[in-house]
Amino acid sequence: MDLSELNALASTGAWRLEDDGDGILRLVFDLPGEKVNKLTAAALEDLDRVLERLGREAALKALIVWGGKETSGTFIAGADIGEIRAVTNASEATEKARRGQAVLGRLASLPAVTVAAIHGNCLGGGTELALACDLRIASLSPKTRIGLPEVQLGILPGFGGTQRLPRLVGIQRALPVILQGRALRPDEALKIGLVDAIAYPDLLRAEARQLANRALSGGGKRWRPGRRQRPLVTRLLEGSGWGRALIRAQARKAIAKLTGGHYPAPCKALDSSIDGFGRSLEAGLELEADLVGELVASPVSKCLIDLFLSSEEARKGKRGAPEAAVPPRLACRHRGRIGVLGAGVMGGGITALCAQKGFRVRMKDIVPEALQTGLRKVHEVLQGQVKRRRMTRREAANVMAAISVATDYSGLEGASVVIEAVVESMDVKKKVLRDVEDAAPLEALLASNTSALSISELQSALARPERVVGLHFFNPVDRMPLVEVVRGRLTSEENLVRAETLARDLGKVPVRVEDGPGFLVNRLLAPYLNEAVRLFEEGYSPVAVDGAARRFGMPMGPFELLDEVGLDVAAKVAHILHEALGDRARPPDLLARLQGEASLLGKKSGKGFYIHGGRRLPWRRGPVPNPAALRLGGTGGRGFLEDDPDRWVARLVYPMVNEAARALDEKVVERPSLVDLAMVMGTGFAPFRGGPLRYADGLGADAIASFLEGLGEPRHRPCDLLLRLAREKGRFYDLERARLVTVA
């Protein structure tokens, strides 16, 4: 075989063939100019040409598919998301899916034995390419994950994933992978039969070759290593129409509970998997391509893809200052020591996160009992990870060993970063930062985890204010992906970049915001929560309002959220925002009254708008209203007024949009997509709606401004930017496109 001739077929240079001897070739995928391998349209066409030529090589006995991005830990990350985003026509999406299916079909039909040697992320189209091979072997590496995450983007696997995976491992094993989009560890993939073998990374190449040789000596393409047979009952269930109908009904019920009916992709993926299983592979692929077309062109998919692209930009810092601007001695990537001041819920959560990510952590609190509470919080977080099989008990023990505690500032001499997470009081935080400025190294980054206090005012207490930055984590720290990186008036660009780098090192999505009342997320959340309490004061049921918010797509209703945050915390933040923003941010009187009731603080006291804890009656569904709180409402708990739930939602969400427009106009953030990303990642704002400003663009600024004006309250007066867009029939994302063109 003339490898130079074969390699010349790949015009993009993404594919190259290497001779492993004895009729075995290694097909290496290494997309030029990219950190990760993506199945772009051009790369697929090159692959098709290479495979077509290989199909005529009689001397070829086996082909090993290899990812050439070992350093970045990627086999194939999937299809090019940007190319998918650009498709707006259902028929075009269907044709692109069919083209991808045809290329992978050529791989599946090669006369030679094919083996996918997987090291690193193997996702989406990468997993579908591996499924088109005869055999699969994965490296035992923390970087290796195998999955089909397409439903998280509002689409479904379109290159054969919903057809080949159920045929390979069975419907019931395949559905969690397809419908949940969760990536599997190598051992999990081996257990369900998604891969045929696993090997240590250094031995992957040799083991892949050995697997190919075993197939060649044991029956060729039809050979499979021995694996445990699925139970007879399972095979009978999946092999019959009534059995598949039962599986579909149970899966649909689970999907409805999880998605609230807002996300069509899981149901379409279920239909493709179940209906395709009872047909020929060719007919199943046709069905899959048709369903892909319907989903790719849908608004839900576009919103989810835009959020994904925004989050990836934030994670990688594409539009921020380059990490190279940070001197190596100040960078956070060396996994040095981090100091955490305060051992409360947030301090314990931040400590657990930092230790999990490889940092040595010194947790400091002035009260020894608080340190015990903080360590219990760390242990609770780690045990949750063990229970969910995200880490082993040994790994959890190693994380605990990386944490030390103290009641003084000893141990911070070598800290590269100190994160303050003490009580939300300006005077206390100033004193703590003054003290730590003397105890920590001169080059240490000083970060405050405040949710609303001014970073610029905190800076005024320090001799070197340029190294103070806001790092606003959200509770619970281990689950909420967002971190607001807040620039104080004197924060240097270098230290701002260091803070963003640290957030990325901790696996978070950093969004840079300017200092201001409530920063971004809490500022936008305040009118939403205030309006909910006013609805209650007017006589509307918290249960009904929460239900309307959840049907809109919120993860929980505003009263449930108030109980979760704590009514005392919510009232304190509302007071800070009222002082800074004036009468439009005036909190309802009821919120202050509830703050004064020590027994009605929400989840922390066991009672708020709802009763928390205790035994649930078996016939009681949903949260249990608290009679003591209901008596404080507009009707004193004697029944509630009725109204249009859509109007409730408008009263909750439209003021949030109005405040977002103000924040954007004041340049608290750079662009609308960052507003939406922060609200989705920080509050769970309905992702399928794309965020408050994407949602507003769908309704029209004129409709929102007209509704707010119709309420007749000064606090609802539309801001200048919203009124301008209403007059000009403009959209928020037009501003983003105009800005990007200007920058380019």
BAKEMI-416553 format. One record per residue (C-alpha): x, y negated, z negated. Coordinates in pm, whole numbers, plus 50000, padded with zeros to 5 digits. Last residue first. Layout:
BEGIN
XYZ;...
END
This chain:
BEGIN
486374575048560;485484554048255;482874534348450;481374566148599;481214581348251;479494550548113;476864549948389;476164586948334;475734581347961;473444551348008;471294571548251;471114596847969;469064572447763;466474568848036;465174539148230;461644529048325;463004493348330;460524479648076;460664510547853;464464511847875;464614475647762;462134481947479;464164511547352;467364491047365;465804461547181;464414482146893;460774492946875;458904479546567;458084509346345;459134493046017;456964462846100;453824485046105;451184482146377;451084519146464;450354509146824;453834494246861;455304528546783;453054545847037;453854520447310;457604523347247;457444561347271;455394561547591;457594534647749;460794553647664;459604583047874;458504617047746;461364637247897;463884609847819;462694610147458;463374647547430;466904642047562;467224614247304;465934635247013;467964666747089;467904691247381;464254701847346;465294738447335;467634729147050;464764718046821;466534695546568;468564719646352;469684691746119;473464688946166;474084708846485;470934696946665;471164661446533;474904658746600;474644672646953;471774649147037;473614618246917;476764630347092;474834634247420;473594598447387;477084582647404;479934567447207;478604568946853;477934541346599;478034519046905;475404494546773;473204502347074;473584539547005;472664535046641;469634514246741;468534540246997;468884567446733;466724546646498;463964545246762;464284582546832;463914589946459;460894566746447;459424588046732;459974621146551;457834619546237;454934598146359;454924617646686;454824650646495;451864638746289;450124627546608;450594662046757;449064676446440;445814657046511;444214647946179;442434662645879;442534647445532;443394669145235;441544685244948;441454672944590;445254673044535;445274637244411;443914625644745;446894603744835;449444627244686;450684629144326;448314658144247;450084678244517;453344676344322;451894693344011;449984718044230;453244730844389;452544746144728;453764782144778;455904786245090;454824810745361;452534840645329;450744851245012;449114885645033;451964903344854;452094877444572;455614864044553;457564868244229;459594839244102;461734815944306;460644782744450;457364764044401;456724738344672;456634700344692;459304702644429;459764731044184;462544755444095;464784728043961;467464732144232;464824740444494;463094707144466;463644679444212;460274682344039;461184692543683;463444662343629;460624638843736;462294605343805;463124614944162;459434622344219;458554586444131;461244573044367;459924594544652;456354583444577;457244546944631;458034554444995;461604545645103;462324511445254;464324517545574;462464491545784;462754467945489;466504463345504;469214484145669;471954483945405;469974483045080;467344506245224;470024530445343;471554532944995;468094537544838;467194564945089;470464582745007;469584582244635;465984593144700;467124622644913;469654633044647;467014631644372;464474650044587;466914678544645;468264688144988;466214720445004;463074704644856;463314676045104;463844701045386;460704720445290;458844687345287;460224678345633;459314712145789;461854739145856;463844751346157;462244723646367;460684735546693;457494715446735;455684745046578;457954740346278;457024703546253;453284711546276;453604737746001;455454712945779;452634687845827;450004714245742;451824726245430;452534690445318;448784682945344;447764648045450;446394622845203;447944589445290;450694595045035;451484628045209;451794610245543;454034585045365;456234613745245;456594626045604;457394590845725;460244588245479;461634621845590;461714612845960;462844577045888;465794590745685;466934617545933;468344592346178;470524575245917;471374608745763;472694621446097;474594590246208;476684573345936;474144569245654;474904532045646;477874524945871;481354537345950;481784546546314;481144582146427;483314609846573;481534643046611;483524673546502;482164708546574;483554731646307;485834762046321;488064750146036;490874743246281;488384721946476;487634701146166;491374697846098;491974685046451;489194659446411;490774647546086;494204645146249;492674625446536;491264600246288;494624598946118;496394589146438;493684564346531;494304546146204;491464541145958;491164504345863;487454497845931;486574533445836;486234559846107;483914588246013;484374623946134;480894639246106;481274676946069;478714699746233;478604737846233;476344743745931;476784779345808;479774780645571;479214744845451;475624750445339;475244720845334;476744696545583;480344684245591;481024646945616;484734641145668;485274603645623;488754590045674;491414574445452;494974572745590;494724536545701;493834525245347;497424526545220;497284507444888;493824520944814;490624506544663;489544488344980;489484521345166;486394532244974;484644501045104;485534510245461;484354545945408;480914532745312;478784557145112;476214578645296;477014615745301;480424614345137;483004641445197;485964617645164;489224625445338;492764615745241;495384626745496;498764633145334;501744613445469;502614596845136;502444630144955;499604634544700;499644623644333;499654585644370;496934584744635;495104611244431;494464586644149;493244558744373;491014583644560;489464595844234;488854560244109;487224549844435;485034580944439;483804574344085;482974537944159;481194545944486;479104573744335;478084605444521;479684630244276;482984645644386;483884660744724;487314645144799;489304663445063;493094662045032;495154670545341;498824679245395;499184690645036;502714696644909;502554675944591;498914685644531;499774712944282;499284691343977;496434666544004;494694677243683;491964701843586;493454729043805;492454757044041;494184780744283;492834796044602;494804817944847;494144848844634;490414844544692;491034846945067;493114878545020;490274894244818;487814886245096;490154902545350;490344933845132;486554934545101;486294933645481;485124904145689;482184894445912;480344926045807;477204906445711;477634918845355;481324909645363;480524874345482;477884870745211;480424883244958;482764855645075;480164828245026;479194840944680;482844843844576;483464807744680;480384796344487;481524816144184;484894798744214;483154764944211;481084774143905;484234784943723;485844751943823;482824733643686;483294750943351;486864737843340;485634701643376;488024676243533;487824693343872;490544703944115;490554730644385;494024737844532;493684755844865;496154775945072;494954774145431;494224804545649;490764797245787;489024816345510;490814794545252;489514762745417;485934775745432;485874788245073;487244755044944;484714735345149;481864756145003;483164752444647;483514714844687;480034712144840;478314731844566;480374715644293;484074720244231;485304684944294;488584674744455;489744698644727;493474699044803;494674715545121;497974734045150;499644744045475;498094761845772;500674748146019;497784735646229;497114704946018;499444681046201;501434655046009;504944669146064;504054676446428;503274639546499;499644635946613;499254621146962;499534656347106;496054662246967;494744641047252;492304613247165;488764623347231;487084632247559;488374667747587;488514673447212;488274711147235;485484716146983;483744683747085;483914692647454;482644727647375;479774712947174;478794690347461;478904719447708;476734740747480;474254712447426;474004707247801;473494744647851;470704745547593;468904715747748;469254729248103;467984763447997;464914748747829;464184727048134;463904758448353;465894763348677;468164789948528;465184808648380;463054815648687;466074824548898;467394848548636;464034866448642;464324872349017;467904884748982;466944909648710;464054923548914;466304929149215;468904945448990;466284969348856;465224978949209;468844987349300;469405006348976;466325027549043;463335020848823;462225029748468;465145011948306;464414980548508;461104975648332;462654978047986;465824957448044;464284931148272;461244927548046;463464923347740;465614897647919;462454878548013;461284879447650;464694868047524;464884839947783;461494823547720;462534802947412;459814783347233;457624812747129;458384807946761;461894820046835;462624845346558;459104856946477;458154858646844;461314878346924;460624903746648;457064909246774;458314912347130;460854938647023;458184959846855;455904958147159;458774965647401;459904996447204;456305009347201;455955003647576;459285021647628;457905051847443;454665051047641;456585050747969;458835079447870;462625082847879;463315058347596;461195077847348;462435111847465;466075100447443;465505086047096;463775117646974;466645138747110;469225119046913;471905101647122;474805124247205;478075118247025;480895110947262;483305132047460;485365111747706;483655105948040;484455120448382;482155111948673;484705089148842;487335116348862;486635151448733;489075157848450;492545152148592;491745117848736;489735108748425;492615117848195;494945097848417;492735066948390;492615070048011;496415073548005;496755041748211;494485023247972;496465037047677;499755024747825;498374989847890;496644987547553;499634998847347;500784964547229;497154954447165;496364984746946;493925007847120;490185013947149;488335039647359;485165045347563;483655010747530;479915002647516;479335036147349;477425023547043;480295030946804;482975019547046;481394984947078;481194982346699;484864992246666;485864966546929;483944938446753;480634929546911;479464895647043;475924885846945;473594874747225;470534884247022;468434898347306;471164915547511;473334930247235;470334938547014;468604954547319;471444977547424;471345002047134;467585006747166;467695008947544;470375035647575;474175032547582;475085033547952;471705029948122;470765002247878;474084984347958;473874988048337;470494971948395;470334941548166;474004934148243;473704936248621;475194902948727;472334881948587;472664884648210;469754863248087;469124825848069;468324800647794;471954794147705;471774815447389;470104842147604;473374844747800;475454857547506;476244892047654;478964906747438;482474919347374;484844904047120;488604908147107;490494880446930;490664899246599;492544926146796;491994963446828;492224962147206;489334974947416;489065004047664;486355006647929;485605033548186;483835036248523;483894998948586;480684979448654;480184975848278;483524957548259;482314932648522;479114927948324;481164921948009;483144895048188;479944880348335;478724873847982;481594877347739;484914895447708;486914875347458;490364889647395;491914921547529;489814944247749;491334970647977;488534977448229;489145011048401;488195020348756;488595054948913;489065051549288;486245055949541;485105020149470;481305019149422;481295001149087;483634973849215;481434968649521;478444966149290;480314939249100;480454918949421;476814926349506;475574917249159;477384883849181;475724876949515;472354887149380;472754862949089;473694835049328;470644842949540;468354841549238;469804808349124;469274793749472;465664806049470;465034790049132;466404755849232;468264733548988;471724749449000;474334725048867;474144739148515;475114773748644;478204759248810;479134741248488;478704773548292;481354791148506;480614828148460;481994847548168;484864843447922;486944870248095;489764887847910;490564859047679;492954856347387;494584823647492;498014839947502;496764871147681;495234851747971;495974876548251;492924898248194;493414933648330;491304955748555;492924990148594;492425006348935;492835043748995;493675067349278;494565043249560;496275062149843;493125062150057;493065024250064;489835014450240;487985004549920;490984983449826;490234960450121;486634954850011;487784950549653;490244922749744;487694904449958;485014906849688;487414894749421;488204864049630;484484856749664;484044860749289;486944837049218;485374810849448;481994813249274;483684809848937;484074840048713;485904822548431;489264832248283;490444809748001;493074782547971;492434771648329;494764757848599;494984790548790;492504818448703;494484848848594;492694881448671;495154910348702;494234941248908;496574969248799;497174996349055;497465033849008;498625055849296;501415072249098;502965038749001;501685009248799;501814986249103;500584951049040;497714934049218;496904897249184;493674878549138;493114841549066;495424829049342;492544808949484;493034824049831;492894859549698;493454879450019;497204872150003;497454896349712;496474925249940;499104916650199;501784912749934;500654945349776;501274965750092;500005000050000;
END
